[in-house]
C-alpha cells in the first residue's frame, strides 16, 4: 500500500508543486521521511524489485513474544541506512511523524529528535513490533489513533492541504467464493490439527528436559527459565545470553526443524487459511477505513487523493511497482485542482498591482 505515497510525491515534485510540510502516519511517515531526506528514489528502487523472501531480511528479527513478535532492530537499521543520523529539526522542510501512546491512547506528533526513532515509532504495528520507547512514551503505529492526520497538518495552518488516503474503501480483497474457501479452511484448522502440532512440540521439549542424558544443572536452569517466561519475571544476564544463543540455534536449524515436522505431518497443499499477520493487517485496514471516513467528513482537505490500493495486502511487497503507478495516476488526475487552488491562494495574498513571490 505505502508505495502509493511514493507515486504521489513523485508527481508533485515533478510538477514543481511546493511541499513545505509533511505530516505522515505509519507508511506515510516512512515515505515522507525518505522524501524529506532526498532518499525517495533509493527507497523506490529497493521495493520495486523486492521479493517477499528478500523483504524478510529488512525487518524480521523474532523475539520471545512479550510485547511484540519482532524486535524492530532490523527495521531500525533499514531506516537508518537510508536517513542516517538525521534530526527532524535539521530537515529542509517541516516534518511530523504521527505515533500513538499505548498507555494514554493519545496521538503523538513527533517533530524533533531522531528521524529514525520517529519513523520506527510511527510504523510499529502493534503485536507485530515491540512498542518504541521514545520521548518518555511507549509508542506504537500512528494508524491506531490517527491514520489520516489532517488535524495535525491543519494545526500548522498550511496554504492548502493535500491528503493521500490509502483506505478509501472497505477492504474487499476476496471474492465471495474465496471468502467461503477461507472460512472452510479456518473451520478445518480449528478441529485440532494446530493443537496437535503444538502438543507435538511441547511433548518433544518435555521429553528433552526429562531425558537422563541432560545434565541436572542444565535441566534445572532450563526449568527455571521456563517458569520465568510464564511469569514474566526479570531475566539475569546469563539467562538473556542463553535465550539469545537458543534463538540463534533455532534460526540456524529451521530447515531441519521443518523437515522433522514434515515427517510427522504430511505436506499439505497451499493453505487458504489467513495467518496471524494477515488477520491483524485486515483488522487494522478496516479500523483505518472507518477512522478516515469520519475524519474526512469532519475536517476534509482541500485536495483528496485516493489511490485504489485496498486490495493490496501489507505483506505483498512484490506489488510495490503497482502501488507506485496507482499513486502517480491519482496524483496526476488531481494536478489541475491543486494548481487552481495555488493560483487562487497566490492572488489572495498578493497586494493589488504588486509582485508576488
N, C-alpha and C positions, 0 to 999 in steps of 0.2 A: 504493500500500500504506500509506504513512505516515499517510494520513487516518484510518485506524482508531484510531490513538493519540488523535486529537482526540476522536472519539466516546467512547472510554473515559474520558478525563479530564473531558469534559463531564458524563457521568453521575455520576462520583464527586463532582464539585463540586456538582452539583445535589442530590445525596443527602446532602450535608454529611459525606462520608467524609473525615476529616482526612488530608491529604497532607503529610508532614513531610520526605520525602526523594524526590528524583527522580534515578534513575540511567539514562541512556539511551545507546544506541549507534546511530550513523547517524541514520535518521529519528526514532528515539526521542529522541535528543539534541536534535534541532532542535525537535520538538513540545514536549518537556519545557521547553526554554528559553523558548519562546513562552508556555507556561502560567505559568512562574515569574515572568515579567515582565508578566503581565496582557495579553499580546498574542495570546492563542489565538483569540479571536473575529475579530480583524483578519486573522490568517493564514487562518482558515477562509473568510472572505469572499473572500480572494484566490484560493484554489484551487477554490472551489465552482463558479465560472463560468469557470474558466481553460481556454482552448483550447490545443492543442499549440503553435500558432504564437505565441500570447501568451507562453507559458512560456519560449520561447527567449530572450526579451529579459531574463529574470531571471538566466540562468546561462550562456548560450552566448557565450564570448569565445575563439575558436580562436587557438592559437599554433602556431608551427612546432614540431611534436611532438618533444620530447626526453624529458621526464619525465611528460608528460600532454598530452591533446588540447586541454583547456581550461585557461585561466589561473586561473580561480576568482575573478577580481576582481569580476565581476558578481554571483556568488553571495555574495561577501563584502558587497557593497553592499546586496543584498537583505536579508540577515540583519541588517546594521547599521541599515537603515532601520526595522526592527521593534524591535530591542532597544537601539539606541543604544550609548552608551559604557559600558554596564553591566559591572561587575566581578562575577564569580561570588560572591565573598565578601560582596557587598552585597545579594544576593538574599534575599527574606524566608523562603525555605526552603532546605534543603540540596540542592545540585545538583552532579551529576558527569556530565561528558560523557566517553564512553569512545572512545579512538582506538587506533591500532596503530602502534608504532615499526617503520618499514620496515627499519631497519638491524639491529635486535636481535630483532625478532619479538615483543617484549613488548606486553602490554596496558597502555595508559597511561590511568589515571583522571585527568581534568583537573578539579580542584576549586578553582582560584584563577585570577586573571588575567582577561583579556578574554573575555567571554562569546561575542562574535562569533568570535574566533580558535578557541575551544574547539569551537563548533558546526561551523565550517568544517572543522576537522581531522577531526572525527568523521564527517562526511558525504562527505569527498573520496574517492569511489570510485576505486581505483587504475586507471591508464591513462586514465580519462576526465578526472580533475582532476589537476593537479600536486600533489605532496605539499606539506603545510603545514609550514613550519619554525616550531616553537613549543616553548618550554621547553627549548631546546637540543637538540631531537629532530627527526627527519624523520618526520612523521606522516601516516597515511592512514586510511581508513574503519575505524571501530571494529568493523564487521561482519567484517573479515578475521580478527581474533583472538578476539573475544568478542561475538557478535551478540545474546546474551541475558545481559547481565552480572549474573546473580544472585549470583555470587561477590563482586563489588564491593559490591552492595547489602547482602548479609548480613554483610559485614565491618563494617558500621556498626551492627549489632545493632538493627534496627527491631523494633517490636512485632509487626507482621505484614507479610508480603511479598506483594505483588500483582505478577504478571508479565503483560505483554501480548506474546504470541508471534505474530508475523506469518508465521512459517514452520512452521505446524503440519503441513503435508502436503508431499509431494514435488510440485514444480511440475508441473501437468498442464494446461497452457494449451491444448493442441491435441488434437483427436480423432485417431484412427488415420488417417483419410483425409487430414486436414490435415497430419499428420506426413509422410505419403508425398509430398504435394504439395511440401512444403518440401525434402525430400530430393532430389526430381527437379529442383527449381529450382536447388539448390546444385550438383548434378551438371552441369547445363547451364551454369551460370556458370563452372565450372572447366574448360570446354572451350576457353577462350581469349578470350571476349568482354571480360572485365575487363582481361586483359593487353593487348588491342587498344586499349582506351581509354587505359590508362596509356602505352602506346607512342606513341599519337597525341599526348598532352600533351607527352611528352619530346621527340618529333620537332619539335613546333612551338617549344618553348623553345630547342632546339638550333639550329633554323633562325634564330631571332631573334638568338641570340648570334653566329652566323656571318654574319649579314647585313651587307653593306658599308655599310648605312645607319646601323648602330650605331657611334658614335664609339669609337675604340680604347681611350681611357681608361675609358669606361664598360664596355666589353666586358671589359677586364682586371679591373676591380673586380668585375663580376658573376661571372666565372670564379673569382676568389679567394674570393668569398663562398660559392660552391657547394662549393668544396673544404673550407672551414671547416665548413660544415654537415655534410658527410660525415665529417669527422674530429673533430667536437665540440670544436674549438679555441675559445678565448675571442674574442668579438667586440669590436671597438673601438666607441666611442660613435657614430661616423659610420655604421658598419655596422648598429648597432642601430636608429638613426633610419631608415636605408634600409629595413630589414626592416619596421619599423612602417608606413612610408609604403606599401610594397608590399602589406602586409596590408590596409590601408585601401582601396587601389585595387582589390584583388581582391574585397573585400566589396561595394564600390560597383558593381562591374562584374559581379556574379554573374548578373544576368538575361541580359545579353548573352552571358556565358560559356555559360550553359545553352542559349541559343538556338543558339549555334555548335555545341555538342555535338549538339543535336537535329538539325541539318542533316547532321551526319556519321553519327549513329546514329539510325535511325528510332524514333519514340516507341513504347514498349512498354506493355503492359497492366501493371496494378499488380503488382509483383513479390511472389512468395511467399517469396523468399529472406530469411533473417534478416540484419539489418545488424549491424555490429560492436557497437553499443550493446546490442542485444537478446541477442547471444551472451554478452557479458560479464555482463549482468544475469541471464540464465538460469544462468550458471555460479555467480555469487555466491549466487543463491537456493538452488541445490542444496547448495552448501557450507554455507550458514547453516542450512538444514533439518537437515543431518547434525550440525552442532555443537550446535544447540539440542536435538535429540533426546538427545544424550549428556549435556548439561548438566541437562536435566530428569530424567533417570534418576539422575544423580549427586547433584544438590542441588535438589530441586523446591521451588517457592514454596508459601506457604500457600494462595494462590488463583491459579489459572492461567486467564487469559482468552485465547482463541484465535479472533480474528475470521477468517472464511473469505475471505481476500483473495489466496489463492495464484494465482488466475487473472488477477489484475490486474498488468500489466507496469509496470516502473519508469517508462516514458515515456507511460503512458496517463493524462495529467493530467486529462482530461475526466471521469474516473471518480472524482474526488475525493469528490463527494457520496455515491456508492455506498459507498465505503470508510468514510466517517464514520458512515453509517447502520448498517453492519455492526458497527463498533466499539461503537456505542451498544447495539445489540441484545444482543451478547455480554456487555457490562458490566452491563446490566440483569438478565440471567439470573444473573450472579454475585453480585448485591447481597445476597440472603438469606445466603449463606455468609460474605460479608465482615462483615455486621452481627453474625452469630452469633459469629464469631471475636473481633470487637471487644468484645462483651459478656463473653465468657469471659476475655479479657485484662484487662478492666477489673475484673472480680470478683477475679481472681488477684492484682492489685496493690493493691486497696483493703483497708485494715485492717477487721477484723470490727467491725461496729457504727459505723464511721466514715463520713465522706463522701468522695467521690472527685471529682477534677477532670477 
